[in-house]
Amino acid sequence: MANHYESEITQFLNQYKKQHAGTEQRQREGRARLWDKQIDPELQEGFRAARVPQQPYVYQTE
């Protein structure tokens, strides 16, 4: 593919980001709010220890 080629989607996104200057900052803030979290290892270990083994077929009665 040629180095100077830009798809219509890329052109649209670049134009949108130029018109709406704070877009990337809001994206970073949203990602930090939802995904970039510190995981507490002690809490994770507690979750693992509290797991109940599941039967191979969940709906089968004993």
Phi and psi in radians as a Rosetta constraint file:
Dihedral C 1 N 2 CA 2 C 2 CIRCULARHARMONIC -1.182 0.35
Dihedral N 2 CA 2 C 2 N 3 CIRCULARHARMONIC 2.550 0.35
Dihedral C 2 N 3 CA 3 C 3 CIRCULARHARMONIC -1.200 0.35
Dihedral N 3 CA 3 C 3 N 4 CIRCULARHARMONIC -0.464 0.35
Dihedral C 3 N 4 CA 4 C 4 CIRCULARHARMONIC -1.555 0.35
Dihedral N 4 CA 4 C 4 N 5 CIRCULARHARMONIC -0.028 0.35
Dihedral C 4 N 5 CA 5 C 5 CIRCULARHARMONIC -1.343 0.35
Dihedral N 5 CA 5 C 5 N 6 CIRCULARHARMONIC 2.366 0.35
Dihedral C 5 N 6 CA 6 C 6 CIRCULARHARMONIC -2.292 0.35
Dihedral N 6 CA 6 C 6 N 7 CIRCULARHARMONIC 2.289 0.35
Dihedral C 6 N 7 CA 7 C 7 CIRCULARHARMONIC -1.202 0.35
Dihedral N 7 CA 7 C 7 N 8 CIRCULARHARMONIC 2.891 0.35
Dihedral C 7 N 8 CA 8 C 8 CIRCULARHARMONIC -1.105 0.35
Dihedral N 8 CA 8 C 8 N 9 CIRCULARHARMONIC -0.629 0.35
Dihedral C 8 N 9 CA 9 C 9 CIRCULARHARMONIC -1.125 0.35
Dihedral N 9 CA 9 C 9 N 10 CIRCULARHARMONIC -0.797 0.35
Dihedral C 9 N 10 CA 10 C 10 CIRCULARHARMONIC -1.088 0.35
Dihedral N 10 CA 10 C 10 N 11 CIRCULARHARMONIC -0.727 0.35
Dihedral C 10 N 11 CA 11 C 11 CIRCULARHARMONIC -1.089 0.35
Dihedral N 11 CA 11 C 11 N 12 CIRCULARHARMONIC -0.765 0.35
Dihedral C 11 N 12 CA 12 C 12 CIRCULARHARMONIC -1.070 0.35
Dihedral N 12 CA 12 C 12 N 13 CIRCULARHARMONIC -0.811 0.35
Dihedral C 12 N 13 CA 13 C 13 CIRCULARHARMONIC -1.115 0.35
Dihedral N 13 CA 13 C 13 N 14 CIRCULARHARMONIC -0.733 0.35
Dihedral C 13 N 14 CA 14 C 14 CIRCULARHARMONIC -1.095 0.35
Dihedral N 14 CA 14 C 14 N 15 CIRCULARHARMONIC -0.732 0.35
Dihedral C 14 N 15 CA 15 C 15 CIRCULARHARMONIC -1.152 0.35
Dihedral N 15 CA 15 C 15 N 16 CIRCULARHARMONIC -0.728 0.35
Dihedral C 15 N 16 CA 16 C 16 CIRCULARHARMONIC -1.080 0.35
Dihedral N 16 CA 16 C 16 N 17 CIRCULARHARMONIC -0.765 0.35
Dihedral C 16 N 17 CA 17 C 17 CIRCULARHARMONIC -1.154 0.35
Dihedral N 17 CA 17 C 17 N 18 CIRCULARHARMONIC -0.533 0.35
Dihedral C 17 N 18 CA 18 C 18 CIRCULARHARMONIC -1.224 0.35
Dihedral N 18 CA 18 C 18 N 19 CIRCULARHARMONIC -0.684 0.35
Dihedral C 18 N 19 CA 19 C 19 CIRCULARHARMONIC -1.338 0.35
Dihedral N 19 CA 19 C 19 N 20 CIRCULARHARMONIC -0.529 0.35
Dihedral C 19 N 20 CA 20 C 20 CIRCULARHARMONIC -2.087 0.35
Dihedral N 20 CA 20 C 20 N 21 CIRCULARHARMONIC 1.542 0.35
Dihedral C 20 N 21 CA 21 C 21 CIRCULARHARMONIC -1.081 0.35
Dihedral N 21 CA 21 C 21 N 22 CIRCULARHARMONIC -0.574 0.35
Dihedral C 21 N 22 CA 22 C 22 CIRCULARHARMONIC -1.533 0.35
Dihedral N 22 CA 22 C 22 N 23 CIRCULARHARMONIC 0.139 0.35
Dihedral C 22 N 23 CA 23 C 23 CIRCULARHARMONIC -1.045 0.35
Dihedral N 23 CA 23 C 23 N 24 CIRCULARHARMONIC -0.875 0.35
Dihedral C 23 N 24 CA 24 C 24 CIRCULARHARMONIC -1.129 0.35
Dihedral N 24 CA 24 C 24 N 25 CIRCULARHARMONIC -0.660 0.35
Dihedral C 24 N 25 CA 25 C 25 CIRCULARHARMONIC -1.119 0.35
Dihedral N 25 CA 25 C 25 N 26 CIRCULARHARMONIC -0.760 0.35
Dihedral C 25 N 26 CA 26 C 26 CIRCULARHARMONIC -1.124 0.35
Dihedral N 26 CA 26 C 26 N 27 CIRCULARHARMONIC -0.632 0.35
Dihedral C 26 N 27 CA 27 C 27 CIRCULARHARMONIC -1.107 0.35
Dihedral N 27 CA 27 C 27 N 28 CIRCULARHARMONIC -0.772 0.35
Dihedral C 27 N 28 CA 28 C 28 CIRCULARHARMONIC -1.093 0.35
Dihedral N 28 CA 28 C 28 N 29 CIRCULARHARMONIC -0.736 0.35
Dihedral C 28 N 29 CA 29 C 29 CIRCULARHARMONIC -1.119 0.35
Dihedral N 29 CA 29 C 29 N 30 CIRCULARHARMONIC -0.719 0.35
Dihedral C 29 N 30 CA 30 C 30 CIRCULARHARMONIC -1.128 0.35
Dihedral N 30 CA 30 C 30 N 31 CIRCULARHARMONIC -0.724 0.35
Dihedral C 30 N 31 CA 31 C 31 CIRCULARHARMONIC -1.116 0.35
Dihedral N 31 CA 31 C 31 N 32 CIRCULARHARMONIC -0.758 0.35
Dihedral C 31 N 32 CA 32 C 32 CIRCULARHARMONIC -1.097 0.35
Dihedral N 32 CA 32 C 32 N 33 CIRCULARHARMONIC -0.640 0.35
Dihedral C 32 N 33 CA 33 C 33 CIRCULARHARMONIC -1.205 0.35
Dihedral N 33 CA 33 C 33 N 34 CIRCULARHARMONIC -0.645 0.35
Dihedral C 33 N 34 CA 34 C 34 CIRCULARHARMONIC -1.744 0.35
Dihedral N 34 CA 34 C 34 N 35 CIRCULARHARMONIC -0.615 0.35
Dihedral C 34 N 35 CA 35 C 35 CIRCULARHARMONIC -2.052 0.35
Dihedral N 35 CA 35 C 35 N 36 CIRCULARHARMONIC -0.715 0.35
Dihedral C 35 N 36 CA 36 C 36 CIRCULARHARMONIC -1.463 0.35
Dihedral N 36 CA 36 C 36 N 37 CIRCULARHARMONIC 1.420 0.35
Dihedral C 36 N 37 CA 37 C 37 CIRCULARHARMONIC -2.043 0.35
Dihedral N 37 CA 37 C 37 N 38 CIRCULARHARMONIC 2.560 0.35
Dihedral C 37 N 38 CA 38 C 38 CIRCULARHARMONIC -1.392 0.35
Dihedral N 38 CA 38 C 38 N 39 CIRCULARHARMONIC 2.327 0.35
Dihedral C 38 N 39 CA 39 C 39 CIRCULARHARMONIC -1.747 0.35
Dihedral N 39 CA 39 C 39 N 40 CIRCULARHARMONIC 2.238 0.35
Dihedral C 39 N 40 CA 40 C 40 CIRCULARHARMONIC -1.429 0.35
Dihedral N 40 CA 40 C 40 N 41 CIRCULARHARMONIC 1.984 0.35
Dihedral C 40 N 41 CA 41 C 41 CIRCULARHARMONIC -1.093 0.35
Dihedral N 41 CA 41 C 41 N 42 CIRCULARHARMONIC -0.621 0.35
Dihedral C 41 N 42 CA 42 C 42 CIRCULARHARMONIC -1.155 0.35
Dihedral N 42 CA 42 C 42 N 43 CIRCULARHARMONIC -0.719 0.35
Dihedral C 42 N 43 CA 43 C 43 CIRCULARHARMONIC -1.143 0.35
Dihedral N 43 CA 43 C 43 N 44 CIRCULARHARMONIC -0.739 0.35
Dihedral C 43 N 44 CA 44 C 44 CIRCULARHARMONIC -1.059 0.35
Dihedral N 44 CA 44 C 44 N 45 CIRCULARHARMONIC -0.724 0.35
Dihedral C 44 N 45 CA 45 C 45 CIRCULARHARMONIC -1.111 0.35
Dihedral N 45 CA 45 C 45 N 46 CIRCULARHARMONIC -0.675 0.35
Dihedral C 45 N 46 CA 46 C 46 CIRCULARHARMONIC -1.099 0.35
Dihedral N 46 CA 46 C 46 N 47 CIRCULARHARMONIC -0.695 0.35
Dihedral C 46 N 47 CA 47 C 47 CIRCULARHARMONIC -1.099 0.35
Dihedral N 47 CA 47 C 47 N 48 CIRCULARHARMONIC -0.747 0.35
Dihedral C 47 N 48 CA 48 C 48 CIRCULARHARMONIC -1.126 0.35
Dihedral N 48 CA 48 C 48 N 49 CIRCULARHARMONIC -0.717 0.35
Dihedral C 48 N 49 CA 49 C 49 CIRCULARHARMONIC -1.189 0.35
Dihedral N 49 CA 49 C 49 N 50 CIRCULARHARMONIC -0.490 0.35
Dihedral C 49 N 50 CA 50 C 50 CIRCULARHARMONIC -1.490 0.35
Dihedral N 50 CA 50 C 50 N 51 CIRCULARHARMONIC -0.067 0.35
Dihedral C 50 N 51 CA 51 C 51 CIRCULARHARMONIC -1.127 0.35
Dihedral N 51 CA 51 C 51 N 52 CIRCULARHARMONIC 2.477 0.35
Dihedral C 51 N 52 CA 52 C 52 CIRCULARHARMONIC -1.856 0.35
Dihedral N 52 CA 52 C 52 N 53 CIRCULARHARMONIC 2.247 0.35
Dihedral C 52 N 53 CA 53 C 53 CIRCULARHARMONIC -1.109 0.35
Dihedral N 53 CA 53 C 53 N 54 CIRCULARHARMONIC 2.448 0.35
Dihedral C 53 N 54 CA 54 C 54 CIRCULARHARMONIC -1.759 0.35
Dihedral N 54 CA 54 C 54 N 55 CIRCULARHARMONIC 2.501 0.35
Dihedral C 54 N 55 CA 55 C 55 CIRCULARHARMONIC -1.200 0.35
Dihedral N 55 CA 55 C 55 N 56 CIRCULARHARMONIC 2.689 0.35
Dihedral C 55 N 56 CA 56 C 56 CIRCULARHARMONIC -1.029 0.35
Dihedral N 56 CA 56 C 56 N 57 CIRCULARHARMONIC -0.700 0.35
Dihedral C 56 N 57 CA 57 C 57 CIRCULARHARMONIC -2.021 0.35
Dihedral N 57 CA 57 C 57 N 58 CIRCULARHARMONIC 1.919 0.35
Dihedral C 57 N 58 CA 58 C 58 CIRCULARHARMONIC -1.091 0.35
Dihedral N 58 CA 58 C 58 N 59 CIRCULARHARMONIC -0.629 0.35
Dihedral C 58 N 59 CA 59 C 59 CIRCULARHARMONIC -1.548 0.35
Dihedral N 59 CA 59 C 59 N 60 CIRCULARHARMONIC -0.013 0.35
Dihedral C 59 N 60 CA 60 C 60 CIRCULARHARMONIC -1.369 0.35
Dihedral N 60 CA 60 C 60 N 61 CIRCULARHARMONIC 2.320 0.35
Dihedral C 60 N 61 CA 61 C 61 CIRCULARHARMONIC -1.514 0.35
Dihedral N 61 CA 61 C 61 N 62 CIRCULARHARMONIC 2.756 0.35
